[in-house]
Amino acid sequence: MAHNIVFGTLIVALGLFAWGKIRHDFVALITLFILIVTGIIDPARAFTGFGHPAVITVASVLIIGKAFEFSGLIDLLGKWIMKMGDKLLVQILVLSLLVAVASAFMNNVGALAITMPIAIHLARKSGNPPSYILMPIAFASLLGGMTTLIGTPPNIIIATFRADVIGEPFNMFDFSPVGFTLMLSGLVFIVLIGWRLLPKRVGKKSEENRFDIDDYITEVEVVEDSKIIGKPISELADISDTDVQVLGLVRDKKLIHAPEINYILLEKDIILLETDADDLKTFIEDTKAKLVGDKKFLKDAEGSDKIMVAEAVVMADSPLIGRTVSDLHFRSRYGINLVAIARREKRIRRRLNKIVFQTGDVLLLQGRDQVLNDTIKYMGCLPLAQRSLRIGYQTKILLALGIFALSIAMVVTGLLPVQVAFSMAAVGMVLSGVLPVKNVYTSVDWPVIVLLGAMIPVGIALETSGGANLIASWVLELGEMMPAWAMLTIILVITMFLSDIINNAATVVLMAPIAVGVANGLSYSIDPFLMAVAVGGSSAFLTPIGHQSNTLVMGPGGYKFTDYWRMGLPLEVIIVLVGIPMIMWVWPL
């Protein structure tokens, strides 16, 4: 039977999503192809998902979010936040509130990525552990996304699914009463209690050797004019007053771990150092040593305007994961140098070209300023380096806000559907010069677009094959004697669980038809059940893999996989306890 094929395919897909070894967009494509080959999905309609309003809206929102970054608005807010005091509670409150509000109107990962450098800088400046701040603002980005139609892809998908079922989508602020209440409840918990449940990652180069964003493993070469030729390792501290630690020494292609302090340094020796980006720069200047590969790079880059260094974190879907610099032919393929690498919780004792990249690794990269940021995104990483104020863009803040406000007005008044209004806004941002043309396509998270385009036909197949109604009947049998609020809770919790292990957009695509089946089986309105799915899809607080925001802070915060339960589990309980009554009040059964 058709639904058995769909069930089997979805079980395989869920397993691959949870396994995490294959990128989520490719898992979605594999799922789509299986259903095409087995005759469940008509080949002629296989790729209609890419023209779905949800896909167009998500792409437009990503472009608009990038335009806000280029307008100077984010930089202006960043400068204001930098003036905050050293009180940790105030820092967490202001940063979490900023990320939550920004996430309501732009991509939540983008809002977090922009705010993270500010948070890390404040933590360093005030002496607070970054681990106390980063997870709270990551969770705040998810909470903020719940509040509007465009805040997160699950809301957009749910709105368009409602339009397919009853002919009328959810509007821009239909999510706000429930979402705003949950956002406030979540932020109160995070600011007053949640951050206290998190581990304290402190003590740079301490005995515990906890990860710190400053702890990089890098390699420098002793060249002909270096001041340290013929000097013992013990004198490095006298030559350069920096906080560096020698982890190893490469001589005649042999690696010596933890060399003794009386080792005399010779020309062509390569020293493995643990230090931070600032001290590394000072050490190079003081000792006249060279970054490994630097000479070749500068030669290749002759004539370029500027060579710059940037920090970036390896994301869960990066093609770097599981491979080494040698495997990737890093320099020739990407045109940049890997200067150093930092990894949570443990010291790396291997040559840089032998290190296998992992999710959450923080890379110190060197390259031409014209291409470095684009290359970082191409590698599946997100930049962490401090953003400097973009001269010349500040005057376009009002223009960007005006274009966005106009698109919102067209949606709210019903003049245009959201996918059209926001596409027009995205084009308006480009034509008005707010967003450079070259950044239009790089601002779109293409793996998410492919995921949505492939999974939407799969979700339709689940419904048309009778699979969704069958699952709904199983849920109804389990809850035959249960009240309505209990059934809503079951839908919400199941969606939460799935979003913790697979992509939230994929979760919502699969759960929406099931939720409608349960609502119809109980003769209830579908709206509260769809809202429960939307909320659950945005509540991936238990793991670092459920949402990109969680993955993004894992490395810089030094978090373990299990750390997310500490704050995430009570937060999900709060969302259930507050969310179910609010959904039933705002959207009566």
Beta strands, then each sheet from edge to edge (+ up, - down):
strand 1: 216-221
strand 2: 245-251
strand 3: 254-257
strand 4: 270-275
strand 5: 290-291
strand 6: 307-314
strand 7: 337-342
strand 8: 362-368
strand 9: 381-383
sheet 1: 3+ 2- 4+ 1- 5+
sheet 2: 3+ 2- 4+ 1- 7+ 8- 6+ 9-
end
